[in-house]
Amino acid sequence: MGKQLVSIVDVARRAGVSVASASRVLSNASYPVSEETRGKVLQAAQELHYAPNSLARSLRAQRSNLIAVLVGDNADPYFAEITRGVEEVANDCGYLTIVCNTERKGERELHYLQMLQDYRADGVIFAGSGLNEPGHTERLNTIVQTMRERGAAIVALAQHTLQVPAIQVDNASGARAMTRHLLELGHRRIAFIGGPSNLIVANMRLQGYMAALIEAGLDIDHTLILAGSFDREGGEQAVYNLAQLPEPQRPSAIFAANDETAFGVLRGLNSLGWRVPADISVCGFGDLPMAQVVVPSLTTVHIGLRDLGRSGMRKLLAQLQHDDAADTELLPVQVVPRATTQTYSPPITG
């Protein structure tokens, strides 16, 4: 049987004072209390190993020192890096950080927000993209507005339907730059493996890819655009689907919409016996720590994920201090060429 928690009633009883007097001592209230009473209460609290209920105290004060980070998938290293950045700043400032896994589902996101409102969370950081689901934006805006009216701070770290202070990665430009890089290497048949269709970020990366092809005067071949799920399984399955194409129609390069998908692509290609980059080039988006150590190392679009988390937490703190300058900041991204891409040499025929 677990140890029973000690209440302030127990402390008052041990000290021989009223509950009100014990509460005034233990909460450091300004109401005058005699030194004798103060001494009795503090001694009783020490003897009983009394620990104040921080949650109840924070609810009374309308502040919780609690920051929540809403992520699309808590198993995704992308969100793990962002969360580490948030925690570094939050911890230094005396805030507790919790991570809420929405599984990229609107109902789950709303459920978490209602709970955070009930617990008087001081701030919420949306680490993931906005969701394109019918009716979701209206319901989301309603609860977020309620939280902001209470004084909570809200920050988005990706393109979102919310009109809140944000730090956004330039996803469309990053995808356009990576596609241009592949074109400069001589690739013309470039497959794109996307992300969940209800994510704004996934759609923006797809738009960047298509924009670069159109700018190069190439037609969009929809047989080379495959659905993905921002995970390794989706990348691996996409490879098997591409392998079903007749050989002349197969791509010479695969652009995965995030690094986790790219890791799945590499696994799928390896199982088929296709060499990277000798037979086919591969690239991703995000620059997770593993991108540098996987063999061969992954060409990708670099995002400073931990810096993104740190910046998001600083922006949230600025809101709490009533400084809402620069509501939206756009972070530049950079193509990082590594070992999974190389110049395309058309096969010799005849």
C-alpha positions, 0 to 999 in steps of 0.5 A: 500500500502506498504512503498516504499523502500529508495534507495541510489539515494534518499539519494544522492538527499536529501544530495545534492551530487552525487550518487557516493559520497553517495555510498562512504560514505555509503559503507565506501569506502577508496576513500577520501570524505570531512567531510562536504559531509560525514555529509550530507550523513549520516544525509540524510540516517538517516532522510530517514531511509535508509537501504543498500541492503545487497544482492546487496552488497554481490554479488559485494563482492562475499560473502553473509554470507549465508549458506544453509542446504539441507534437504530431508523433512523439516517436519522430526524432524531428519533434524530439530535437525541437522539444529538447530545444524548448526544454533547455530554455524552459528549464532555465526559466523555471518552467515544466515542459510536457509533451502531448502526442496528437498523432496528427489527429484533430480530435486528439489535439482539441482534447489536449488543449481543453485539458491544458486550459483546465490545468491553466497551462501558461503556454502552448507550443504547436511544434507540428503543422496545422491540420487541414480537416473539416471544421477543425480550424474553427474549433481550434481557434475558439479554444485557443482564443479562450486560452489567450484571453486568460493570459496563456501564450501560444506559439506555432513552429510550423505553417498553421491555420492559427493566427498566432506568433510563429516561427516558420521553416521556409518549407516551400523554398527548401523543397524547391532548392533541393529539387533544383539541386537534383536538376543541376546534377542532371536528374530529370525523373525525380520521384517525390514521396510526400507526407500526410495529406492533412498536413499543411507542411507536407503540401508546401513541400510538395508545392516547392518540388512541383514549382522547381520542375515547372521552372525547369520546363518539365511536365509534372509526372504524377506517377512519380508523386507518391503518398507518404506518412512521414515515417520509415514504413511509408518510405519503404512502401513507396520504393516498392511501388516505384519498383513496379514501374517499367524500367524506362519510367523509373526515377533516377532520384527520390526526394523524400519529404522528411528524413524519416521517410528517406531512411525508409527509402534507403532500407527499401532500396537496399532490400531490392539490391539498388545501390545508392547513389550509383543506381539511384540518388536519395535525399530528405528534408530536416537534417536529423542527427542520424542523417550524418551517420547513416551509411551512406550519409543523407543529402537533405535540407537542413533545419536547425531543429533544436534552435527552432525549439529554443527560439519558439520558447523564447518567443513564448516567454516574450508573449508572457512578458507582453512583448509580441514584436515580430509575430511571424519569423521565417527561418531560412533552410539550406541544402546539405549535399552528402553521399546519397546523391551524385551526378546522373549519367544516363545509361548507355544504350545501343 
